[in-house]
Amino acid sequence: MEILWLFVAAFGASALGGVLGMASGIFIVPILTLFFGADIHVAIGASIVSVIACSCGSAAPFLKGRLTNVRLAIVLETATALGALTGVLLIGIVSTPFLYGLFAVILAVSARQMLARRRETIDASPPNVRSWATVLRLHSSFPDPVSGLETSYQVGRVPLGMALMFGAGLISALLGIGSGVLKIPAMDTALRLPIKVSSATSNFMIGVTAAASAGAYFTRGDIDIGIAGPIALGSVVGALVGARMLMGLPAEKLRIFFVIVLALLAVQMLLSAFGIHTLGGSA
């Protein structure tokens, strides 16, 4: 019965994470610790497995639907990894409550900016031939299942996007939480991507980030196969459902949904700044 409930919990968390393009670990960790009595380290290890499974499960539908910008993901993941490495070196130097408060402010500002862009507009002007995005061939297009039209988009301000990704990796490493919740606002604000492309590309990136740390947790014995097994299976199925939901949702409703999640997480981070911890996550 416990295996069944673990499967159901992972299914729900990964379906929501798949729609939003963020790590399901931010939901898995509190579920395992609060409702299943799992040790926090075992819960984090299982959440990393969940994130990898979620990313792999949703990869095929997103790639088939041409929503994932793989070239852009590789460029941005480089900056995120460098930020995470820098954060590891700075652990213990910066006050954790201050970082939680800063994170809350960043989430609140991101929610406001994403809400301001709830009606997406596509830049139809010719791309700048000297821009980083043009040189690296990052501009692309995707077929929108809702409108049935081929939608071309341009990737803008790549240096700013990489700087924000570096900051996302830095903060996530310092706080021990996932950077996925920061990646989509960064892509939305700096790169001006359609929300569906941001979500699909973020889903691709979080799997790479989680895989980088999974080996360390496995070596330390923090991955319990009895827990991680049903979690991984539920995550794959949930991610597939989440990917289908993402492709069928109108962009405006998806953006509002993500803004609501950002606002709730901002409140949770503000509580954490005052020592009140309610949620946790990884990757």
N, C-alpha and C positions, 0 to 999 in steps of 0.2 A: 504493500500500500504506500509506503514511503517513497519507493522508486517511482510509482505513478504520480504522486504529488510533486516530486522533484521534476519529472517530465513536464507536468502541467505548468509549474512555476517558470521553468526555462522557456517553454513555448510562449507564454504571455509576455515575458520580459524581452525575448528576442524578436517577437512580432512587433512590439512597440519600438525597440531599438532599430529594427530593420526599416520601419517607416521613417524614423527620425534621422537615420544615418549616424547614430551615436552608439557607444558601447552599451551592451545589455548588462555589463557588470555593475553599473551604478544601481540597478534594481536587484540583481542576483545576490550581491553581498548582504544587504540588509534582510532579504528573504531567508537566506540560509542561516544567518546568525540569530534572527529574531524568532523564526517559526520552526526551524529544524535544529537549533541548538549547536550549530557547527562552530568550530574554532575559527577565529577571524582569519588566520593564515590559510586554513583549509578553504574557507569561503572565497578568499581572494584568488587562490589557485584554481578553484572551480570556475570562478568568474572569468579568468583568463582563457580557460578552455572554452567557455561559453562564447566569449568574444571572437575567438578564432573560428569556431563553428558557425557563428552568426555571419561573419564576414565571408567565409567560404560558401555557406548556404545561399546567400543572396548574390554572390558574385556572378553566377551563370545568368540569372534573369536580367540583372543590370547590364552585363556585357552584351547579352543578346539584344536588349532594348537600346543599346548604344548610349546609355545614360552615364556610364563611368568614363571619365577622362583619364586614362591610364598614364599618359605622358605627364599630365599635370600632377597626378598623385605621386609619381616618382620624384618630381621636382620638389613638391611641398613636403614629402615625407623626409627628405634629406634635411630640411630646415628643422622639422619637428624632432628628429633624432638628435641633432646637434643641441637643440634646446634642452631635451631631456638629459643628455650627458652633462651639460652645464649645470642643470638643476641638481643632479646627483652630487656634483662637486661642491655645491653651495648649501647642502642640507645642514641644518644646525646653525647657520649664520643669520638667516632672516627669521623673524618671529612668526610662528605658525598662525596665531590669531590674526596678525596683521595680513598675512597672505589670504586667509579665509575671507576677511573683510574686503580685500582688494578683488578677490575672485567674485564676490557678491556684486560689487560695483560694476565689474566688467560684464557679468551676465545681464545685469539690469540695463546697462547701456546697449548691449548687443540686442536685447529684446526690443528696446525702443527703436533702434535702427532697422531691425528686420520688420517691425510692424509698419514703419514708415514706407517700406518698399513692398507692402503686401500686394500692390498691383504691379506686376513685373512689366518692364518695357525692354524690348530688344533693340540694341544699338545696331542700326542698319548702315551706318557710315563705313567707308572702307577702313580696314585696320591699318594702324601705323606700321610701316615696313621696318622701322628701326626699333620697335618695342621688343621687349624680352619675349613676350608671348608669340609674336610673329617669327622671331629668330628661332625659337624653340619649337615652333609649330604646335602651339597649344590650343589655337582656335578650333572649334569643332561644331557639330550639330547633332541633333537627336530627333527621332520621330515622337511627337507628343501623342500618346494614345487618347487623350481627352479631346483634343482638337482635330486629330488626324492629320496634322500638318508637320512638315519637316521644319524644325526650328533651328536656325543657325545662331550661334552666340560667340562673342569675343571675350577672351580672357584679358582683363586689364590690371594694371598696377601689380605686376608679379613681384617686384622687390618689396612692396608693402605687404603683400600676401605672405611672402617668405618670412618677413620680420614678425608678423603676427603668429605664424606657425611656430617660429622659434620661441616666442613668448608662451604659446600654448603648451609646448613641450616642457619649457622651463617650469611653469606653474604646476603642471601635472606631476612632474617629478618631485618638486618640493612638497606638495601636499599628498602625494601618493594616490591620486585620483586620475580618472580618465581625461584625456585631452580631446576626446571626440566631441564633447559638448561645446568646445571652443572652436573647433575646426570649421563647422558650418557657418557660424557668424563671421569668422574671418574670411572665408571664401565669399560670403554674401556681401560683406562690407567692402573689402579690398578688390576682389577679383570680379565682382558684379556678375556672378554666375546664376543661372536659373536654379531655383531651390531644389528641383529634382536632381539636377546634375551635382549640386553640392552634397546632397544626401547620399547619392550613389557613390560618389568619389570618396566621401568620408568613410562609408562602409568598407570600401576597398582598403583604405589606409589603416583603419583600426586593427584589421587582422594582421598586417605587417608589424605594427607596433606591439601587439600582444605576443606574436610569435617570438619576438626578440627577447622577451622576458620569461616566456614559458619554460625554457630550459633551466633557468636558475631556480624557479619554483619546484620543478620536477626533481632536480638534484637535491634540494633541501628536504624533500619528502612532503611537501605541502599540497601535492595533488593526490587526493583520495579517489581511487578509481571507482569505488562504490558510489560516490557522490558525483564525480565528474562525468561518469558514463551516461547516466540518464539526463544530466544537465546538457551534455553535448548533443545527445539525440534530440531532446526537446528544442534546443537552440537551432539546429539545422532546419527542423520542420517549421518552427516559428519564423525563422529568417526568410524562408521561402514565401510564407503567407504575407509577411511584412513587405517583401519586395513587390508582390502582386498588388498589395494595397497602395504602395507608393506610386506605382505606375498608373493606377486608376484614379488617384485623388487629384482634384483640381489644385493647381499651384497655390492659389490664394488660401484655400482651406488648410493645406499642408503648412504653409508659412504661419498662419494663426495658431495652429496646433503646436508648432515648435516654439512660438513665442510664449505660449502658456507654460510649456515645460521649462523654458529658460527662467521665467518668473518664479516658478515654484522652486527650482534649484537655487535661485538667487536668495530666496528666503531661507532655505536650508543652510546655505553657506554662511549667511549672516548669523544664524543661530550657532553654527559651528565656531564662529569668531568669538562667541561668548561662552564657549565650552559646552554647548548643547548639541550633541551629535545624534543625528537621526538616520542618515544614509551614508553609504560608502560605495566606491566603485573602482574599476581599473580599466586600463587601456582606453 
